[in-house]
Amino acid sequence: TTAGTGTEADPWAVITNPEGEKIGFGYDGTFPVLSIVDPDLMMSVPEKLTAYQGFDALFHSTEGYINRYTNSRYGTISRILGMSQYYFPIIEEELLREGLPVELRALPIIESALSPTAVSPMGAVGLWQFMPTTGKSYGLEINSLVDERRDPYRATQAACRYLKDLFAIYNDWSLAITAYNCGPGNVNKAIARSGGKNFWEIYDYLPRETRGYVPAFIGASYAYAYHRQHGIEPTEAPIPLSVDTVRINKLMHLGQISSTIDLPIETLRQLNPQYKLDIIPATTKPYTLVLPQRYVMQYIAHEPEIQAKDSMYLKEYINPANIDKKRQERSGSVYVVKKGDTLGAIARRYRVTTAQIMRWNKLKSAHKLRIGQRLRIEGR
């Protein structure tokens, strides 16, 4: 990786991938980087930006994230590429509908590693890591039974509206992306103190944990576009790619569906992570259920039989104490160990420590995993 002078013919950063291709990253005045093309065709940051105090730190931070995302020993990008086969079509469709840059699809990579059940230490949840207040202000339902921050469709719609609002404030995507991470208040303070007009110029005045956000965005976008040149292949998507939706108008437990049409309840949970206790609370309004496409006709044909099982599956939820117990049981995730997995890689995926996984699963050694082993990852 080399730093340029910042002239139009010499982008601020050039990446040479393992096949010898030179990939230029620049800034077109509103969108940071991500015209990942031949450097000769790149527009770039103004020349003065290569001389400002924080450029070296910014450059090396970007280089570090690119190396991290393209380092196969982490295993993260392979899993992300596998998950992207399901989530990126959802995200790209909404970005295009809203007239937003499709490159913004990389944000959920750095926010959640494309995990709809990801929970941050601060309480942000989902692909787009919404805090409860922000999620509710953009119309997401969040209660004891439903958390639409975990719904890929609804959360993506909310994130697109939020990003549009941030861009309307700054008219610059580097600042809008930064504000998505640390909030407009912190960005406004950095602008006031620095006098800068984009991320590169306010870099030194941002919260330390936010300074790596745009570099991480660059690294994730590069890895997604050029993973094959680094010998990285996607893992198989662990979720059905061909799906359809049905409308639910009656209170229903996912177990009613699973037991009737022989569809694993884990698959239903993967496709419908917003239903925290496996209950679709369609008592006063309809809800959406996502199913593998090949099961939709079976569901329709067996709907009366499915609905008839409501007392069998829902009776235990009449007692509030049972709801609390179920909530505790479902506050985490279950990971099935695959070939090549390490405890460290699994911990990084869920943003927890190996010690926590060992404690939750009563493991005596971090080096004795077996394929097919089920590991509980508790929510935080």
N, C-alpha and C positions, 0 to 999 in steps of 0.2 A: 504494500500500500504506500502511495506517495502523495504528498500534499502539493498542490499547484499554487500558482501565483494569484489565482482568482480572476484572471482575464477570461474572456469568452472562449479563447482557444485552449485554455489551461484550467480545467475545473478545479474546485477547491479540494477535491479528493478523487483519486483514481485507484480502482481496485484491479489488480491483475489476478484473474482466477487461474486454477490449475491447468486450463487449456491454453493459457497465454492470451486470452481475450482481455482487453482493457475496458473496464466499465467505469464510466464517469458519473459522479454525483455532483449536482449543483443546486441552484436555487433560482427560480424564474421570477422572483418578485412577490409571489403569493404562496407557492407550494414548495416546501423544502424537499430537496433530493427527488428521488423516485421518478425521474425520467432516466431509467437505467438503460442507457444506449451507448453507442460509440462516443467517446469523449469529444471527438471533433464536432459532434452535433449538439453537444450540451450547451445550455446557457448556464451561467455560473453566478456565484455571489460577487458583489462588488469587490474590487481589488483591496480596498481598505480593510476588509474583514480578515484577510490572512495576516494582518499585522497587529490586530488588537490582542490584548493581553491574554484572553481566554482561548485563543484559537488552538494552541498546542494541546491544551487539555481536552477541548472538544474533539479535535482530530483523533487523538489517541483513544478517547472514549469510544468514538465511532468504530475505530479499528478493532478495539477490544470486543465490542458486541458482535461485529461481523465474524471475528474468529470464534467467539463462543457459539454462535448459532450454526456455524459450519463445521464445528468440531464434532465428529461422529461419536466420540466417546461419551458425550453427554446424552445422546439418544433422544433429546427433546424434540429436535426439528423433524425427525422421522415420524414421531407420534403426531406432531402438529400437522404435518403434511397429510397423514392418514385422516385425521379429523377434519381437515380443511375440505376434503372431498364432500363432506356433508354440510358443513357450516358455511363455507365460502359462497356457494350459490345463493343461499338465503341472504347473506350479508351483501353480496354484490348486487343482487336484484333491488334491494332497498336503497343502496347508495345511488344506483342509476336512476331509480324512481324519483329520488329527492334531488337529483342533479348535483351530487357530491362526487369528488374524486374517488375512483374505485380503489386507488391505492390505500385509502383509509381502512381497507379490510385488514391491514396489518395491526391495527390497534388492539383487537382482541387477542392477538398473539402475545403481545407484551403485557396486556392487562391480566389475562387469565390462562395463557397457554391453551386457548380454545377449550376450556373446561367450563360448561354451564353451571356446575355446582361449586366452582372455586369460591372460597371465602377468604378475604384478607384479614389480617390481625385487627384492622380498624372496623371491620364489619361490612366492607363492600362485597357484593355478591354478583356472580354470573359472568358470562362472556365479557361483558362490558364493565364489570365491577362498579355497579351503581351503589352509592350509599342510600339508605332508606329515604331520606328527605328528598334527594334529587330524583330518585326513582318515582316516588309518589307525585312529585311536581310535574313529571312528564307522563302521568297517567297510568303508572304501573300499580297493579294490585299487590299489596304486601300484607299478609295476615297469617294466622296460625295454620291455615290449610293451603294457601296459595302464595307463591312468591314469583311474580312475573319477571323479576330480575333474572331468574333462571330459565325463562322461556326465550329460546333463541329468536323467535319471530317478534314477539312483543318488545323484548329488550333492544333488539336491533332497530326497530322503529323509533323507540325512545331515544336511543343513542344518536340516530341520524338527526332528529329534531334538535337535540342538545348541541351537536356539532354545528348545525346550521346557525343556531343562535350565537354560538361562540365566534363563528366566522363573521357574523354580522357585526359583532363588537369590534373585532380587530382587523378585518379584511386582510388577513394574513394567516395561512394555514399553519405555519410554524408556531405562531402564538396561540391559535385556536387549539392545536394539539397539546401544547404545553398547559393551557388552561384546563383542558380535559383532565389532565393528571393532577394538578395542584390547586385548581380553582382560579377563577378570574381575579379574586382579590390579591393573590400572591403575584400574578402576572402584572397587574396594574401597579403594584408597589415596585416591582423590578423595573418597569418602564419609567416610572417617576424618578427613581434613583439613578438610572443609567442614561436616560434620554434616548434609549434605543427604540427601534421600530420593528425588530424581528428577533427570533430566538437567539441567533448568533450574537446579536448586539447586547442582549440583556442577560446572557448566559451567567456571568459572574455574580449577578444579583438575584438569581433564582434560589429557592431552597435546594440544598445540596442533593437531596434525593430526587429532585426533578431534573437536574442538569443532564442526567443520562437518558432522559425519556426520548428526545428526538434521535440521539445516536442509537438507542435501542430500536426505534422505529426503522431507521435506516438498515440496521443489521438484520432485523427480522424480514424486511422487504427484500433485501439482497439474497438472504438464504432461501426464501420462497422462490425467487426467480431463477436462482442459479444453483440449486441444490444438486442437480445431476452432475454438474461440472466438478463438484466436490465429492462425488461418489456416494451421495446420500439418496436413498430411495424411501418412498413413503411406506409406512407400515400399512397393513390392511385396515381399512376403516372398521372400527369395532361396533358400528352402528349401521342399520340398513340404509342404503342410499336412496332407494326408491320408496317414497312414502306418499300418503294422502291423508286427508283430514275428514273427520266426521263430527257432526254437531251433537253435543250431549245436552239433553234438556231435563235430566232427572239425576238426583243424587246417586253417585255410583262409586264403587271401589274398583281399583284396577284388578284386584283378584277375581272379581266377577267375570271380567273379560278373559283374563289369563286362563282360568279354569275351564271356560266354555269353548274357546276356539284354539286351545293348545298353543298359546303364544306365551313365551317366557315372560314373567313379570319384570325381570331385569331389562328386557327389551322395551317394554312399555315405560319403565322408569327412565331409560336413556332418552326415549323420544319425547317424554312429557315430564321433564325434571321440575317443572313449576308446581306439581302437586306433591307437597312435602310429606304428606302422610298417606299417599296413594289414593286419596279421596278427591273426586271431582265434585265440588259442592254446588251442583247445578239446581239449586232450590228456587232462586229468585231470578236467575238469568242463565242463558245457555253458555256453555264452555266448549272449547275445541279439544279434540283428542286426535293425536297424530298416531297413525298406524302404518306398519309396512304395507305397501300397496297390495301385495298378494293376499292380505288378510282382510281387506276392506269388505269384500263381498261376503266373506264368512261372518263378519261382524253384523252386517245388515241382515243376513239370513237368520242369525241367531239372537237378534236383539231382544225379542220378548223373553227368551230363556235367560239371557244375561241379566235383564232387569228383574226377573223373578228371584234372583239370588240376593237381593239387596239386604233382607233381614239377616241372612246367614253371615254376610261380611261386614255389615254396618252396626250390628247390635252392640258390639263391644265399645263403640265410640259414643254411645249414649251417656256413659259415665265420664265426666270431665277428667277424672283421675286417669282413666285409660288413655285419653287423648294426650295428656302430658307424658305418660309413659311411652306412647308410640312416637311422640315428637323427639324424645331423647334417643330412642332406638334408631330413628331415621335422620339424625342430625349429621350423619357422615356419609361416606361412600364405601363401596366394596370394590377392590381392585383384584383382578385375576392375573396371577403372575404368568408372563409369557417367556418364551425362549429369549435369552440374552438380557433379561431384566436384572438390575441390581437394586438393592434397597436404597442406595443413594439416589439413583435416577428416579425411582418411584417417589421418594421424598421430595425431590426437586419439582416433580410434576405437580404435586399437591401443595407445594410450598409449606412443607412441614419438615421436621428433622427425622433422621433415622432412629434416634432414641425414642421419639414419640411413637413411631410405627412399631418399634419393638415392644414398647410398653403396652400399647393398645392390643397387640396380638400375642403377648406373652412369649416373644421370641427370645431365645437365649443367645443366638448368634446372628450377626448381620450378613453372614456369608453362606447361609444354608437355606436358600429358597428352592422350591421345586415348582416346575411348570404345572399350572392349574391350581396352585395354592391361592386361597382367598384371603386377602388382607383387608382388615377394617381400617378406614381412614376417618377419624372422627372429625366432625365439624368444629369450627372455632367461632 
